[in-house]
Amino acid sequence: MNTERKPLSINTVIIDNDTHQRYTVKSILGYGGTGITYKCISSDGKYYCLKEVYPTELADCLTREHNGKIILNPIFGAQATWDWYKNHLIKEEETQRSTSVDPNAEANDPYFLESYGTFTANNGNLYAKYTMKTGCVLSRLIDGISPIEL
């Protein structure tokens, strides 16, 4: 059983099927249960965070083709789970877009992550697009801090 997910290579171009906007992968930001998150630069020079649906749970059923497309192996019969993850990302992005920690937060607030919707690219892969913020990973910041200090 192969449970390792293969990310897109650095400098891979992701093209939004609807708008034809181009995003070039500059780094891999991380892996989560739902997918892989990339730091990308758009063709107009702006940085974005793109989250691609590529769930851990289905890693042994998925194959990434040379063109970047993720293919579900039909032998495993996991189509319903695959569809659930896609719908989950769409709902997650919609929730992110409609709420923030502080409803009065400004778009330039360092704790407000702006969401721009979902799109398909690479012959059907689903992505959510977010603002690219600089900072640190919270788990690294709090590692070793006692509960009292925290």
N, C-alpha and C positions, 0 to 999 in steps of 0.2 A: 504494500500500500504506500503510495507516494503522497505525503502530506505537506510537501514543500511547494509553496507558490512561487512561480517565476515572474518577477516584476518586469516592467518595461525597461529597456536599456536606456542609459543616459543619452540624451540628444534624440530620442525617439520623438516624432512629431505626432501629436494627437489633433485631429481635425474634427470639429463639431459638425455633425452631419447636416444640421439645419442652417447655422449661420456661416459655416465654412471658416470660422475663426480657428487659427492655428496656435497650438501650445506645444512648446518644446520642453521635454522633461530635463530638469537640471540636477535633481537629486531625489532620493527616496527619503521621505520624512518618517515613515514608519508603517508597521503592519498592525491591523486590528482584526477582530473576529469577522467583520463585514468585508474588509478589503485592504487595499494598499493605497497609501497616500503619498502624493508626489508634490514636489516644488517645481512649478513650471513657469516659463516666461511666454507671454503671448506675442503674437506678431507685432503688436503695437508697443512692446517693451515693458508691459506691466507684469508683475509677478502674481501668481495665484496658487492656491493650494487645490489640487484636484484629487478627489477620493474616488477610486475605481472599485466597483463591486467585483470581489474575488475572494469569497469567504473561505475561511480555514476549514469549516465543516465539509466543504465540497472539494477540497484540494485534490483528493484522489480521483475525482470525477472530471476534473477540468484540465484542459490542455491549452497552452498559449501557442498559437501559430506564429510563424516567422513575421507575419504582417501585424502582429499585436493582438489579433482577435482571440478572444477566449471562447473555447468550444466545450460544451457539456457533452460528455460521453453518454449517449442514450442507453447503453447497456445497463447503467446503474439505476435508471428510472428516477433520477433526482430532479426532474423538471419543476415540480411543485416547490421544492426547497429553493431552487435557483430563482424562481419567480418571486418567492417570499423575500429573499434578500434584496432583489431589485426594488420591490415595493417598499421595503423597510428603509432603504437609502432615500427614496423619494419622500417618504413621510418624515424621516429625520431632517432632511434638508428643508422641507416646508416648515417644520417646527422651529428650526434654527432661524429661518427667515422671519417668522412671525413673532418670535420672543427673544428676549435677552435678559441677562441678570438684572439689569436696571432698565425698565422701559423708557426712561428719560435719557438713556445713553446716547451720545453723539456718535456718528459714524467713525470719527477719529479717536474715540475712546479706546485705550489700549486693551480693555477687557471685552470689547464688543467685536465679534467675528461676523462680518457681513457675508451673507450667502447670496449667490446669483442664480440658483436653480440647478437643474440636472440636464444633461444632454447625452446623446449617444454619439459614439465615434468608433473608429477602428472596426468598422463593419458590425456594429451592434453592442459594443461594450458600453456600460452605463457609468457615467461620472457625475459627481456633484462638485460644484465650483464654489470656492470660498476665498475670502481675502487672505493674502499671505501676510502674517504678522511675524515680527521678530521677537525673540525672547528665549526663554529656557523651558525645558521639560519639567513640569511640576514635580514629578517623582524624583528627579535628580536634585531639585531644590530642597525637598523635605527629607531626603534620605539621611538618616542618622539623627534627625531632630527628635527629641523626646516629646511625648504627648503634651506635657506641660508647656514646653516652648512653642509647640505647634498651635 
